[in-house]
Amino acid sequence: MSRGGWRRRTRRRPYRDSLVGLALLLPCLVVVLLFFAYPLIGVFVRSVSDPAPGISNYVEIFSSRAFRNILRLTVEVSLLTTVGCLVLGFPVAWYITTLEKRRAQLFLVLSTAPLWVAILARLYAWTVILGRRGLINDSLAAMGLVQEPLDLLFNTRAILIGMIHVMLPFMILVLYSSMSGVDESLVESADSLGARPRQTFVRIYLPLISPGLIAGSLLVLIMSMGFFILPAVLGGGGDITIPIYVQTQIRLFKWGIASAMSMILLIVTLALFALLTKVFDPKSVVVGGSRR
């Protein structure tokens, strides 16, 4: 083959590869456009056109003090759930990484066991445990520690307990995946060079697992922002989050307000995502002993 023909052939390869890649991505793109982008555009259009064209729905929402309280509660519960899952999931994931392979697999299965049970069954179990005549109140009364039943159900505390219980397995799985990939020789080298355990943890181990911390936190935060059934059951109607408020507006056939609230929830979620990725920049963390 002549040199000119070889050059023309090599020039065609990137174009051909791009076409093959586009063909492979096309089914996924169609699904995303049909089942995500198109409905999302429809929700936005309805938010600025129902009942009248304009931004009256957004003005009405932001001028309401009740909405500001709902937004604050939604963000607060989601952030507290994320922190709670981090605090509880970190030591569990670390302990699993210290076990031998078979025992680690067993503990992973046990940590994900709640995912095998339907969420409604788990929520009903919490109503039995936290109720005024539930397991906790009956146990405290039997020990003479309380005279009147404690209000453990149908409040923000109950929502946090339920959300942490639901989201904790996801945090454990993500953290374990990150921790199990840490090169132990780096930690051992720091110890042999005289670093204190606290210094080794802060300056070596923590940067190595930063991608897992960021990914787990974002996963829990984003999923918590959109929870509906859990706050509705454990909150008892007193603690209203944005998804509950959207469902209420739909029942009243206020589609414009419901659509505007949905768009606000999406914007707030994306803003929190951008803020966390800005503060904890994944590109600046140390992975595998090298800065990326």
Sequence and secondary structure as in RCSB ss.txt:
>XXXX:A:sequence
MSRGGWRRRTRRRPYRDSLVGLALLLPCLVVVLLFFAYPLIGVFVRSVSDPAPGISNYVEIFSSRAFRNILRLTV
EVSLLTTVGCLVLGFPVAWYITTLEKRRAQLFLVLSTAPLWVAILARLYAWTVILGRRGLINDSLAAMGLVQEPL
DLLFNTRAILIGMIHVMLPFMILVLYSSMSGVDESLVESADSLGARPRQTFVRIYLPLISPGLIAGSLLVLIMSM
GFFILPAVLGGGGDITIPIYVQTQIRLFKWGIASAMSMILLIVTLALFALLTKVFDPKSVVVGGSRR
>XXXX:A:secstr
  HHHHHHHHHHHHHHHHHHHHHHHHHHHHHHIIIIIHHHHHHHHHHTTSSSSSSHHHHHHHT HHHHHHHHHHH
HHHHHHHHHHHHHHHHHHHHHHTS HHHHHHHHHHHTGGGGS HHHHHHHHHHHHSTTSHHHHHHHHTTS SS  
  SSSHHHHHHHHHHHHHHHHHHHHHHHHTTS HHHHHHHHHTT  HHHHIIIIIHHHTHHHHHHHHHHHHHHHH
T  HHHHHHSTTSS  HHHHHHHHHHTT HHHHHHHHHHHHHHHHHHHHHHHHHT GGGSEETTEE 
